């Protein structure tokens, strides 16, 4: 099996799912069909260099990631319903 070359946007989106949306690496790896090793390498390369300064910043970052993940999970059923309703016409 040959080596697959993923686009820079794909890699950044995969990293964002881990760092910003709070999904586990194992889940993203399985869903996207990418090895965990590749995700960790991409994370090292593309993750933002900003490090929270104190506990308050850490908590804010954690809450933002959780909110993004929950919002995405909430919107998936609505998007699926709209997609299937369009096909039913």
N, CA, C and O atoms as CSV, one atom per row, in Angstrom:
chain,resi,resn,atom,element,x,y,z
A,1,UNK,N,N,0.854,-1.178,0.000
A,1,UNK,CA,C,0.000,0.000,0.000
A,1,UNK,C,C,0.893,1.233,0.000
A,1,UNK,O,O,1.839,1.309,0.784
A,2,UNK,N,N,0.610,2.186,-0.858
A,2,UNK,CA,C,1.421,3.386,-1.009
A,2,UNK,C,C,1.185,4.406,0.080
A,2,UNK,O,O,0.214,4.328,0.833
A,3,UNK,N,N,2.074,5.347,0.150
A,3,UNK,CA,C,1.981,6.428,1.124
A,3,UNK,C,C,0.955,7.453,0.644
A,3,UNK,O,O,0.982,7.876,-0.512
A,4,UNK,N,N,0.061,7.844,1.532
A,4,UNK,CA,C,-0.963,8.823,1.200
A,4,UNK,C,C,-0.464,10.201,1.614
A,4,UNK,O,O,0.011,10.378,2.736
A,5,UNK,N,N,-0.567,11.168,0.725
A,5,UNK,CA,C,-0.190,12.542,1.044
A,5,UNK,C,C,-1.446,13.351,1.323
A,5,UNK,O,O,-2.293,13.532,0.449
A,6,UNK,N,N,-1.552,13.831,2.553
A,6,UNK,CA,C,-2.693,14.637,2.950
A,6,UNK,C,C,-2.360,16.114,2.769
A,6,UNK,O,O,-1.209,16.524,2.917
A,7,UNK,N,N,-3.375,16.901,2.449
A,7,UNK,CA,C,-3.160,18.335,2.261
A,7,UNK,C,C,-2.889,19.009,3.604
A,7,UNK,O,O,-3.207,18.476,4.667
A,8,UNK,N,N,-2.293,20.194,3.520
A,8,UNK,CA,C,-2.004,20.967,4.729
A,8,UNK,C,C,-3.296,21.312,5.468
A,8,UNK,O,O,-3.331,21.286,6.699
A,9,UNK,N,N,-4.356,21.634,4.726
A,9,UNK,CA,C,-5.642,21.965,5.347
A,9,UNK,C,C,-6.213,20.762,6.096
A,9,UNK,O,O,-6.744,20.907,7.197
A,10,UNK,N,N,-6.101,19.583,5.500
A,10,UNK,CA,C,-6.575,18.367,6.145
A,10,UNK,C,C,-5.834,18.146,7.464
A,10,UNK,O,O,-6.445,17.822,8.482
A,11,UNK,N,N,-4.519,18.323,7.435
A,11,UNK,CA,C,-3.703,18.122,8.627
A,11,UNK,C,C,-4.072,19.131,9.714
A,11,UNK,O,O,-4.205,18.770,10.883
A,12,UNK,N,N,-4.238,20.395,9.321
A,12,UNK,CA,C,-4.592,21.431,10.297
A,12,UNK,C,C,-5.973,21.171,10.898
A,12,UNK,O,O,-6.183,21.384,12.092
A,13,UNK,N,N,-6.905,20.714,10.076
A,13,UNK,CA,C,-8.240,20.397,10.582
A,13,UNK,C,C,-8.188,19.217,11.550
A,13,UNK,O,O,-8.872,19.222,12.574
A,14,UNK,N,N,-7.393,18.226,11.235
A,14,UNK,CA,C,-7.252,17.074,12.126
A,14,UNK,C,C,-6.676,17.508,13.471
A,14,UNK,O,O,-7.139,17.065,14.521
A,15,UNK,N,N,-5.674,18.368,13.436
A,15,UNK,CA,C,-5.071,18.883,14.668
A,15,UNK,C,C,-6.080,19.718,15.441
A,15,UNK,O,O,-6.130,19.646,16.669
A,16,UNK,N,N,-6.885,20.510,14.739
A,16,UNK,CA,C,-7.895,21.343,15.399
A,16,UNK,C,C,-8.930,20.483,16.122
A,16,UNK,O,O,-9.415,20.858,17.190
A,17,UNK,N,N,-9.264,19.343,15.547
A,17,UNK,CA,C,-10.216,18.450,16.207
A,17,UNK,C,C,-9.673,17.973,17.548
A,17,UNK,O,O,-10.438,17.755,18.487
A,18,UNK,N,N,-8.375,17.813,17.639
A,18,UNK,CA,C,-7.745,17.351,18.878
A,18,UNK,C,C,-7.546,18.498,19.849
A,18,UNK,O,O,-7.921,18.401,21.017
A,19,UNK,N,N,-6.955,19.592,19.368
A,19,UNK,CA,C,-6.557,20.675,20.264
A,19,UNK,C,C,-7.688,21.637,20.603
A,19,UNK,O,O,-7.795,22.082,21.746
A,20,UNK,N,N,-8.528,21.963,19.634
A,20,UNK,CA,C,-9.563,22.968,19.864
A,20,UNK,C,C,-10.902,22.366,20.251
A,20,UNK,O,O,-11.616,22.916,21.089
A,21,UNK,N,N,-11.241,21.245,19.646
A,21,UNK,CA,C,-12.548,20.640,19.903
A,21,UNK,C,C,-12.503,19.572,20.976
A,21,UNK,O,O,-13.549,19.125,21.448
A,22,UNK,N,N,-11.317,19.158,21.368
A,22,UNK,CA,C,-11.169,18.247,22.491
A,22,UNK,C,C,-11.419,16.776,22.213
A,22,UNK,O,O,-11.630,16.009,23.153
A,23,UNK,N,N,-11.403,16.360,20.961
A,23,UNK,CA,C,-11.598,14.948,20.647
A,23,UNK,C,C,-10.316,14.177,20.968
A,23,UNK,O,O,-9.221,14.708,20.790
A,24,UNK,N,N,-10.437,12.936,21.436
A,24,UNK,CA,C,-9.242,12.124,21.702
A,24,UNK,C,C,-8.520,11.756,20.401
A,24,UNK,O,O,-9.148,11.608,19.353
A,25,UNK,N,N,-7.214,11.612,20.483
A,25,UNK,CA,C,-6.401,11.275,19.313
A,25,UNK,C,C,-6.864,9.950,18.708
A,25,UNK,O,O,-6.949,9.819,17.487
A,26,UNK,N,N,-7.160,8.972,19.560
A,26,UNK,CA,C,-7.587,7.654,19.067
A,26,UNK,C,C,-8.861,7.759,18.234
A,26,UNK,O,O,-8.981,7.106,17.197
A,27,UNK,N,N,-9.813,8.578,18.684
A,27,UNK,CA,C,-11.079,8.733,17.960
A,27,UNK,C,C,-10.866,9.416,16.610
A,27,UNK,O,O,-11.414,8.982,15.597
A,28,UNK,N,N,-10.072,10.479,16.600
A,28,UNK,CA,C,-9.805,11.201,15.359
A,28,UNK,C,C,-9.042,10.293,14.393
A,28,UNK,O,O,-9.315,10.286,13.193
A,29,UNK,N,N,-8.098,9.539,14.915
A,29,UNK,CA,C,-7.323,8.611,14.096
A,29,UNK,C,C,-8.224,7.596,13.406
A,29,UNK,O,O,-8.093,7.349,12.207
A,30,UNK,N,N,-9.123,7.021,14.158
A,30,UNK,CA,C,-10.030,6.011,13.608
A,30,UNK,C,C,-10.993,6.628,12.589
A,30,UNK,O,O,-11.222,6.063,11.520
A,31,UNK,N,N,-11.551,7.788,12.929
A,31,UNK,CA,C,-12.540,8.428,12.067
A,31,UNK,C,C,-11.942,8.887,10.738
A,31,UNK,O,O,-12.583,8.769,9.694
A,32,UNK,N,N,-10.719,9.407,10.776
A,32,UNK,CA,C,-10.102,9.946,9.567
A,32,UNK,C,C,-9.249,8.920,8.819
A,32,UNK,O,O,-8.837,9.163,7.685
A,33,UNK,N,N,-8.988,7.784,9.449
A,33,UNK,CA,C,-8.161,6.775,8.798
A,33,UNK,C,C,-6.697,7.172,8.729
A,33,UNK,O,O,-6.008,6.885,7.750
A,34,UNK,N,N,-6.229,7.835,9.778
A,34,UNK,CA,C,-4.853,8.303,9.868
A,34,UNK,C,C,-4.221,7.669,11.104
A,34,UNK,O,O,-4.887,7.496,12.124
A,35,UNK,N,N,-2.954,7.328,11.013
A,35,UNK,CA,C,-2.303,6.715,12.171
A,35,UNK,C,C,-2.169,7.718,13.312
A,35,UNK,O,O,-2.094,8.928,13.096
A,36,UNK,N,N,-2.141,7.182,14.530
A,36,UNK,CA,C,-1.951,8.055,15.697
A,36,UNK,C,C,-0.596,8.745,15.615
A,36,UNK,O,O,-0.461,9.915,15.975
A,37,UNK,N,N,0.392,8.018,15.142
A,37,UNK,CA,C,1.735,8.589,15.013
A,37,UNK,C,C,1.700,9.842,14.130
A,37,UNK,O,O,2.307,10.859,14.466
A,38,UNK,N,N,0.993,9.765,13.010
A,38,UNK,CA,C,0.894,10.925,12.117
A,38,UNK,C,C,0.192,12.085,12.806
A,38,UNK,O,O,0.617,13.233,12.678
A,39,UNK,N,N,-0.886,11.791,13.542
A,39,UNK,CA,C,-1.611,12.863,14.234
A,39,UNK,C,C,-0.725,13.552,15.269
A,39,UNK,O,O,-0.743,14.778,15.383
A,40,UNK,N,N,0.046,12.777,16.019
A,40,UNK,CA,C,0.937,13.398,17.002
A,40,UNK,C,C,2.011,14.248,16.315
A,40,UNK,O,O,2.368,15.317,16.809
A,41,UNK,N,N,2.522,13.772,15.180
A,41,UNK,CA,C,3.523,14.551,14.441
A,41,UNK,C,C,2.902,15.845,13.906
A,41,UNK,O,O,3.515,16.911,13.978
A,42,UNK,N,N,1.686,15.745,13.373
A,42,UNK,CA,C,0.999,16.948,12.870
A,42,UNK,C,C,0.701,17.904,14.009
A,42,UNK,O,O,0.829,19.119,13.862
A,43,UNK,N,N,0.305,17.351,15.143
A,43,UNK,CA,C,-0.002,18.191,16.302
A,43,UNK,C,C,1.238,18.969,16.718
A,43,UNK,O,O,1.162,20.161,17.015
A,44,UNK,N,N,2.365,18.298,16.737
A,44,UNK,CA,C,3.611,18.961,17.100
A,44,UNK,C,C,3.945,20.078,16.111
A,44,UNK,O,O,4.446,21.133,16.499
A,45,UNK,N,N,3.664,19.837,14.833
A,45,UNK,CA,C,3.986,20.803,13.794
A,45,UNK,C,C,2.989,21.960,13.717
A,45,UNK,O,O,3.393,23.113,13.560
A,46,UNK,N,N,1.678,21.662,13.827
A,46,UNK,CA,C,0.651,22.664,13.540
A,46,UNK,C,C,-0.039,23.271,14.757
A,46,UNK,O,O,-0.697,24.305,14.637
A,47,UNK,N,N,0.097,22.656,15.914
A,47,UNK,CA,C,-0.585,23.199,17.098
A,47,UNK,C,C,-0.029,24.585,17.395
A,47,UNK,O,O,1.157,24.854,17.203
A,48,UNK,N,N,-0.905,25.447,17.863
A,48,UNK,CA,C,-0.466,26.826,18.118
A,48,UNK,C,C,0.582,26.842,19.220
A,48,UNK,O,O,0.564,26.004,20.121
A,49,UNK,N,N,1.471,27.779,19.141
A,49,UNK,CA,C,2.575,27.873,20.092
A,49,UNK,C,C,2.171,28.562,21.384
A,49,UNK,O,O,2.948,28.591,22.338
A,50,UNK,N,N,0.973,29.113,21.428
A,50,UNK,CA,C,0.558,29.824,22.632
A,50,UNK,C,C,0.271,28.847,23.765
A,50,UNK,O,O,-0.448,27.863,23.593
A,51,UNK,N,N,0.842,29.138,24.915
A,51,UNK,CA,C,0.661,28.301,26.095
A,51,UNK,C,C,-0.060,29.139,27.143
A,51,UNK,O,O,0.342,30.271,27.412
A,52,UNK,N,N,-1.120,28.595,27.739
A,52,UNK,CA,C,-1.821,29.359,28.767
A,52,UNK,C,C,-0.883,29.763,29.900
A,52,UNK,O,O,0.003,29.005,30.295
A,53,UNK,N,N,-1.099,30.980,30.414
A,53,UNK,CA,C,-0.204,31.526,31.423
A,53,UNK,C,C,-0.542,31.035,32.821
A,53,UNK,O,O,0.361,30.724,33.598
A,54,UNK,N,N,-1.806,30.960,33.151
A,54,UNK,CA,C,-2.168,30.535,34.495
A,54,UNK,C,C,-3.357,29.581,34.464
A,54,UNK,O,O,-3.853,29.230,33.394
A,55,UNK,N,N,-3.808,29.165,35.643
A,55,UNK,CA,C,-4.919,28.215,35.751
A,55,UNK,C,C,-6.199,28.765,35.124
A,55,UNK,O,O,-6.983,28.016,34.541
A,56,UNK,N,N,-6.400,30.043,35.243
A,56,UNK,CA,C,-7.600,30.657,34.683
A,56,UNK,C,C,-7.615,30.532,33.155
A,56,UNK,O,O,-8.632,30.180,32.558
A,57,UNK,N,N,-6.471,30.827,32.540
A,57,UNK,CA,C,-6.356,30.686,31.087
A,57,UNK,C,C,-6.525,29.234,30.663
A,57,UNK,O,O,-7.149,28.942,29.642
A,58,UNK,N,N,-5.968,28.336,31.450
A,58,UNK,CA,C,-6.100,26.911,31.163
A,58,UNK,C,C,-7.567,26.495,31.191
A,58,UNK,O,O,-8.032,25.774,30.308
A,59,UNK,N,N,-8.282,26.945,32.196
A,59,UNK,CA,C,-9.700,26.611,32.321
A,59,UNK,C,C,-10.511,27.215,31.179
A,59,UNK,O,O,-11.412,26.561,30.654
A,60,UNK,N,N,-10.211,28.432,30.793
A,60,UNK,CA,C,-10.913,29.072,29.676
A,60,UNK,C,C,-10.672,28.296,28.392
A,60,UNK,O,O,-11.608,28.065,27.627
A,61,UNK,N,N,-9.436,27.893,28.144
A,61,UNK,CA,C,-9.129,27.101,26.948
A,61,UNK,C,C,-9.869,25.776,26.965
A,61,UNK,O,O,-10.408,25.351,25.943
A,62,UNK,N,N,-9.899,25.122,28.113
A,62,UNK,CA,C,-10.598,23.845,28.237
A,62,UNK,C,C,-12.085,24.016,27.963
A,62,UNK,O,O,-12.684,23.207,27.255
A,63,UNK,N,N,-12.678,25.054,28.514
A,63,UNK,CA,C,-14.105,25.301,28.313
A,63,UNK,C,C,-14.422,25.650,26.861
A,63,UNK,O,O,-15.460,25.236,26.344
A,64,UNK,N,N,-13.555,26.399,26.202
A,64,UNK,CA,C,-13.764,26.719,24.789
A,64,UNK,C,C,-13.712,25.458,23.935
A,64,UNK,O,O,-14.528,25.290,23.029
A,65,UNK,N,N,-12.757,24.566,24.217
A,65,UNK,CA,C,-12.679,23.301,23.480
A,65,UNK,C,C,-13.931,22.470,23.699
A,65,UNK,O,O,-14.486,21.905,22.757
A,66,UNK,N,N,-14.370,22.398,24.948
A,66,UNK,CA,C,-15.572,21.620,25.272
A,66,UNK,C,C,-16.796,22.214,24.575
A,66,UNK,O,O,-17.617,21.472,24.037
A,67,UNK,N,N,-16.928,23.536,24.577
A,67,UNK,CA,C,-18.053,24.182,23.923
A,67,UNK,C,C,-18.050,23.899,22.425
A,67,UNK,O,O,-19.098,23.612,21.847
A,68,UNK,N,N,-16.884,23.977,21.793
A,68,UNK,CA,C,-16.789,23.707,20.354
A,68,UNK,C,C,-17.188,22.266,20.050
A,68,UNK,O,O,-17.895,22.009,19.076
A,69,UNK,N,N,-16.737,21.328,20.883
A,69,UNK,CA,C,-17.064,19.917,20.672
A,69,UNK,C,C,-18.555,19.663,20.845
A,69,UNK,O,O,-19.165,18.982,20.021
A,70,UNK,N,N,-19.147,20.202,21.905
A,70,UNK,CA,C,-20.566,19.989,22.181
A,70,UNK,C,C,-21.428,20.662,21.112
A,70,UNK,O,O,-22.443,20.103,20.694
A,71,UNK,N,N,-21.037,21.842,20.673
A,71,UNK,CA,C,-21.774,22.536,19.617
A,71,UNK,C,C,-21.753,21.721,18.332
A,71,UNK,O,O,-22.771,21.599,17.650
A,72,UNK,N,N,-20.604,21.171,18.008
A,72,UNK,CA,C,-20.492,20.342,16.804
A,72,UNK,C,C,-21.378,19.098,16.930
A,72,UNK,O,O,-22.072,18.732,15.982
A,73,UNK,N,N,-21.353,18.457,18.088
A,73,UNK,CA,C,-22.185,17.273,18.301
A,73,UNK,C,C,-23.672,17.618,18.221
A,73,UNK,O,O,-24.468,16.825,17.718
A,74,UNK,N,N,-24.040,18.785,18.709
A,74,UNK,CA,C,-25.430,19.216,18.669
A,74,UNK,C,C,-25.904,19.467,17.241
A,74,UNK,O,O,-27.049,19.171,16.901
A,75,UNK,N,N,-25.016,20.014,16.401
A,75,UNK,CA,C,-25.394,20.385,15.051
A,75,UNK,C,C,-25.421,19.215,14.073
A,75,UNK,O,O,-26.077,19.303,13.035
A,76,UNK,N,N,-24.739,18.144,14.372
A,76,UNK,CA,C,-24.686,17.004,13.452
A,76,UNK,C,C,-26.072,16.451,13.141
A,76,UNK,O,O,-26.376,16.263,11.963
A,77,UNK,N,N,-26.944,16.175,14.135
A,77,UNK,CA,C,-28.278,15.657,13.790
A,77,UNK,C,C,-29.094,16.621,12.931
A,77,UNK,O,O,-29.833,16.182,12.050
A,78,UNK,N,N,-28.972,17.917,13.171
A,78,UNK,CA,C,-29.708,18.905,12.378
A,78,UNK,C,C,-29.241,18.898,10.927
A,78,UNK,O,O,-30.055,18.978,10.008
A,79,UNK,N,N,-27.937,18.802,10.725
A,79,UNK,CA,C,-27.399,18.771,9.370
A,79,UNK,C,C,-27.810,17.481,8.659
A,79,UNK,O,O,-28.116,17.495,7.467
A,80,UNK,N,N,-27.817,16.373,9.391
A,80,UNK,CA,C,-28.212,15.092,8.793
A,80,UNK,C,C,-29.697,15.124,8.398
A,80,UNK,O,O,-30.074,14.643,7.329
A,81,UNK,N,N,-30.516,15.686,9.261
A,81,UNK,CA,C,-31.950,15.788,8.966
A,81,UNK,C,C,-32.182,16.623,7.716
A,81,UNK,O,O,-32.970,16.250,6.847
A,82,UNK,N,N,-31.494,17.751,7.632
A,82,UNK,CA,C,-31.633,18.607,6.458
A,82,UNK,C,C,-31.161,17.891,5.198
A,82,UNK,O,O,-31.773,18.024,4.138
A,83,UNK,N,N,-30.096,17.147,5.310
A,83,UNK,CA,C,-29.556,16.416,4.154
A,83,UNK,C,C,-30.538,15.370,3.658
A,83,UNK,O,O,-30.794,15.271,2.458
A,84,UNK,N,N,-31.094,14.581,4.589
A,84,UNK,CA,C,-32.011,13.527,4.187
A,84,UNK,C,C,-33.369,14.074,3.747
A,84,UNK,O,O,-34.042,13.472,2.910
A,85,UNK,N,N,-33.768,15.210,4.307
A,85,UNK,CA,C,-35.028,15.843,3.880
A,85,UNK,C,C,-34.901,16.341,2.432
A,85,UNK,O,O,-35.861,16.295,1.662
A,86,UNK,N,N,-33.712,16.812,2.081
A,86,UNK,CA,C,-33.471,17.290,0.723
A,86,UNK,C,C,-33.567,16.130,-0.267
A,86,UNK,O,O,-34.089,16.298,-1.369
A,87,UNK,N,N,-33.070,14.963,0.116
A,87,UNK,CA,C,-33.105,13.783,-0.756
A,87,UNK,C,C,-34.512,13.220,-0.888
A,87,UNK,O,O,-34.818,12.562,-1.882
A,88,UNK,N,N,-35.381,13.466,0.105
A,88,UNK,CA,C,-36.726,12.900,0.105
A,88,UNK,C,C,-37.648,13.595,-0.895
A,88,UNK,O,O,-38.679,13.042,-1.279
A,89,UNK,N,N,-37.287,14.787,-1.311
A,89,UNK,CA,C,-38.135,15.561,-2.228
A,89,UNK,C,C,-38.147,15.001,-3.610
A,89,UNK,O,O,-38.814,15.544,-4.491
